[in-house]
Amino acid sequence: MPAMTAEMDTLKTRLKSTWMSGDYAHFATFLEPGALAWLQRLEVGPGTRLLDVGCGAGQTAIPAARAGADVTGVDIAANLIAHARERAAREGLHARFDEGDAEQLPYPDASFNLVISMFGAMFAPRPDLVAAELLRVCSPGGRIAMANWTPQSHVAQMFKIIGGYVPPSPLMVSPLKWGDEDTVRDRLGAGTRALSLTRRTYPMQYPFPPAEVTDFFLTYYGPAVRAQAALEGDVREALRRDLAALWTSNNVATDGGTLVDSEYLDVVGVRA
């Protein structure tokens, strides 16, 4: 692995702090239906040795363990790993959760026959290292599956707004490139013998209106929490106003709640 510069080390520390901000375990509650639908398409069950990279608080790993898979989850956020461990123990599930980095996974080569990442590994700053690690820990003939927000998605629009107020580090390769088909082919194609790339929409549904969804993100979603904390007064309120306008313009719910379908790239590769 390339030596880490002081600047990259600082960025990684900041990213870890970002994902430990807010309360992702609570935040992900409303996203669970889409995660379960994605997992169901992968036909996870007994005999599956699954690694969930960027597992958060176990939103996908826990249901996989319930289905009988031998599950390992890894994430940089120590508090989310602790939450996932507690949840697995509470349900009596066989699942292992480790604090670790998607750019340097703490597992031997070919350890898993299914390596997944739902809106997780895409946020690591050095995607070439991530791609190499996903391929390395997957056994030949096994699968690598990712769900990545596309550059055109609602979530991408949200990050564009946040970045206008709090610009990302110049060391950070845009996470949204993982939602571009040609980029994914460049990163994973040489290590796979088959690669399926499908654009789908992810339902982001909340039983409250767009303005309250905005406040929900600013309270519980790490990147939004950190962005808001970096701003003051009228500028902070302007960020909230712009995010609320985005949620309102993309909302298709007619019952007073919020439903936004955010596009993502569904990636499934078979390891060569």
C-alpha positions in Angstrom: 0.0 0.0 0.0 1.4 3.5 -0.9 2.7 5.5 2.0 0.2 7.9 3.5 1.1 11.6 3.3 0.4 13.9 6.3 -2.4 15.5 4.2 -4.0 12.2 3.4 -3.7 11.1 7.1 -5.5 14.3 8.1 -8.2 13.7 5.5 -8.8 10.1 6.7 -9.1 11.3 10.3 -11.6 13.9 9.2 -13.6 11.4 7.2 -13.8 9.0 10.2 -15.0 11.8 12.4 -17.6 12.7 9.8 -19.1 9.2 9.7 -19.1 9.0 13.5 -21.1 12.3 13.7 -24.9 12.3 14.0 -26.5 8.9 14.4 -26.3 6.8 11.2 -28.0 3.9 12.9 -31.2 6.0 13.4 -30.7 7.8 10.1 -30.7 4.5 8.1 -34.0 3.3 9.6 -36.1 4.9 6.8 -33.7 3.5 4.1 -34.1 -0.1 5.2 -36.7 -1.2 2.6 -34.4 -0.3 -0.3 -31.5 -2.1 1.4 -33.5 -5.3 1.9 -34.7 -5.3 -1.8 -31.1 -4.9 -3.0 -29.9 -7.7 -0.7 -32.8 -10.0 -1.8 -31.6 -9.7 -5.4 -28.2 -11.1 -4.3 -29.9 -14.3 -3.0 -27.9 -14.3 0.2 -28.2 -17.4 2.4 -26.5 -20.4 4.0 -23.1 -21.0 2.4 -22.6 -17.3 1.7 -19.3 -16.0 3.2 -20.2 -12.3 3.1 -18.1 -9.2 3.7 -20.0 -5.9 4.0 -17.5 -3.0 3.4 -18.7 0.2 4.9 -21.3 -1.7 6.9 -22.4 1.2 9.1 -24.5 0.0 12.0 -25.3 -3.3 10.2 -28.3 -2.2 8.2 -27.5 -4.8 5.4 -25.2 -7.2 7.3 -27.7 -8.0 10.0 -30.5 -9.1 7.6 -27.9 -11.1 5.7 -27.0 -12.9 9.0 -30.7 -13.5 9.6 -30.8 -15.2 6.2 -28.1 -17.7 7.3 -25.0 -16.1 5.8 -21.6 -16.1 7.5 -21.3 -12.4 7.9 -18.4 -10.0 8.5 -18.9 -6.2 8.5 -16.2 -3.6 8.4 -16.4 0.2 8.8 -14.2 3.1 9.8 -16.7 4.4 12.4 -16.1 2.8 15.7 -19.4 3.8 17.2 -21.3 2.2 14.3 -19.3 -1.0 14.7 -20.2 -1.1 18.4 -23.9 -0.6 17.5 -23.8 -3.4 15.0 -22.1 -5.8 17.5 -24.8 -5.0 20.1 -27.6 -5.5 17.6 -26.2 -8.8 16.5 -25.8 -10.0 20.0 -29.3 -8.9 21.0 -30.7 -11.0 18.1 -28.4 -13.9 18.8 -26.9 -13.8 15.3 -23.5 -15.1 14.1 -21.9 -12.0 12.7 -18.5 -10.4 13.1 -17.9 -6.6 13.0 -14.5 -5.0 12.7 -13.3 -1.5 12.7 -11.2 -1.1 9.5 -10.5 0.8 6.3 -11.9 -0.1 2.8 -8.5 0.9 1.4 -6.7 -1.7 3.5 -9.1 -4.5 4.5 -7.8 -6.6 7.5 -8.6 -10.0 5.8 -6.6 -12.6 3.9 -6.9 -13.0 0.1 -10.0 -14.8 -1.2 -11.7 -14.9 2.2 -15.2 -14.3 1.0 -17.5 -15.4 -1.8 -19.6 -12.3 -1.7 -18.2 -8.8 -1.0 -20.8 -6.1 -0.8 -20.9 -2.3 -0.3 -24.1 -0.3 -0.2 -23.2 3.4 -0.4 -20.2 2.7 1.7 -16.9 2.0 0.0 -17.7 4.7 -2.6 -16.8 7.4 0.0 -13.2 6.3 0.6 -10.8 8.9 -0.9 -8.6 6.5 -3.0 -10.9 4.4 -5.2 -8.1 2.5 -6.9 -7.0 1.1 -3.6 -10.7 0.3 -2.7 -11.2 -1.6 -6.0 -8.0 -3.6 -5.5 -9.0 -4.6 -2.0 -12.6 -5.6 -3.0 -11.1 -7.9 -5.6 -8.3 -9.2 -3.4 -10.6 -10.5 -0.6 -13.1 -12.0 -3.0 -12.5 -15.6 -4.0 -12.3 -16.6 -7.7 -15.8 -17.1 -8.9 -17.2 -15.1 -6.0 -19.2 -11.9 -6.5 -18.5 -8.2 -5.7 -21.7 -6.2 -5.4 -22.0 -2.4 -4.9 -24.8 0.1 -4.8 -23.4 3.6 -5.7 -25.2 6.9 -6.1 -25.0 8.2 -9.7 -23.7 11.7 -10.6 -27.3 12.6 -11.6 -29.0 11.3 -8.5 -30.9 13.2 -5.8 -28.1 12.4 -3.4 -25.5 13.7 -5.8 -27.5 17.0 -6.0 -27.6 17.1 -2.2 -23.8 16.7 -2.0 -23.4 19.4 -4.7 -25.3 21.8 -2.5 -23.3 20.9 0.6 -20.0 21.2 -1.3 -21.0 24.7 -2.4 -21.0 25.7 1.3 -18.2 23.4 2.6 -15.9 22.4 -0.3 -14.4 18.9 -0.2 -10.7 18.3 0.2 -8.8 18.4 -3.2 -7.4 15.0 -2.2 -10.9 13.5 -2.3 -11.7 11.8 -5.6 -15.5 12.4 -6.2 -17.4 9.4 -4.7 -19.9 9.8 -7.5 -17.5 8.5 -10.0 -18.4 5.0 -8.6 -21.9 5.7 -10.1 -20.5 6.0 -13.6 -20.5 2.9 -15.7 -17.2 3.5 -17.6 -15.4 4.4 -14.4 -16.5 1.1 -12.7 -15.4 -0.9 -15.7 -12.0 0.7 -15.5 -11.7 0.0 -11.8 -13.2 -3.6 -11.6 -13.2 -4.9 -15.2 -9.7 -6.4 -15.3 -10.4 -8.4 -12.1 -13.8 -9.7 -13.1 -14.9 -12.1 -15.8 -18.4 -10.7 -15.9 -19.7 -7.3 -14.8 -23.3 -6.2 -14.7 -24.1 -2.5 -14.3 -27.8 -1.5 -13.9 -29.3 1.8 -13.1 -32.0 1.6 -10.5 -33.9 4.0 -8.2 -33.7 3.8 -4.4 -36.8 4.9 -2.5 -36.1 7.5 0.2 -39.4 7.7 2.0 -40.3 9.5 5.2 -43.6 10.0 7.0 -43.0 13.8 7.3 -42.7 16.7 4.8 -39.5 17.8 3.0 -38.6 20.5 5.5 -38.6 18.0 8.3 -36.6 15.5 6.2 -34.0 18.3 5.8 -33.8 18.7 9.5 -33.6 15.0 9.9 -30.5 14.9 7.6 -28.9 17.9 9.4 -29.4 16.1 12.8 -28.5 12.5 12.0 -26.5 12.2 8.7 -22.8 12.7 9.3 -21.8 14.7 6.2 -24.8 17.1 6.7 -24.1 17.3 10.5 -20.5 18.3 9.9 -21.3 20.8 7.1 -23.8 22.5 9.3 -21.4 22.7 12.2 -18.9 24.4 10.0 -21.3 27.3 9.2 -22.9 30.0 11.3 -25.9 32.3 11.2 -27.4 33.2 7.8 -25.0 31.0 5.9 -26.1 28.0 8.0 -29.8 28.8 7.4 -29.1 29.2 3.6 -27.7 25.7 3.5 -30.9 24.4 5.2 -33.1 26.4 2.8 -31.3 25.1 -0.3 -31.5 21.5 0.9 -35.2 21.9 1.8 -35.8 23.3 -1.7 -34.1 20.3 -3.3 -36.2 17.8 -1.3 -39.4 19.7 -2.1 -38.6 19.8 -5.9 -37.9 16.1 -6.1 -40.7 14.9 -3.8 -43.4 12.8 -5.4 -45.4 12.0 -2.3 -49.0 13.1 -2.3 -49.9 12.2 1.3 -48.0 15.0 3.2 -44.9 12.9 3.5 -41.8 12.7 1.4 -40.8 10.2 -1.3 -37.8 10.8 -3.5 -36.4 8.1 -5.8 -32.7 8.5 -6.0 -30.8 6.9 -8.8 -28.0 4.5 -8.1 -25.8 2.1 -10.1 -26.2 -1.5 -9.1 -22.9 -3.3 -9.7 -22.4 -7.0 -9.7 -19.1 -8.5 -10.8 -17.9 -12.1 -10.9 -14.3 -12.4 -9.7 -11.9 -13.8 -12.3 
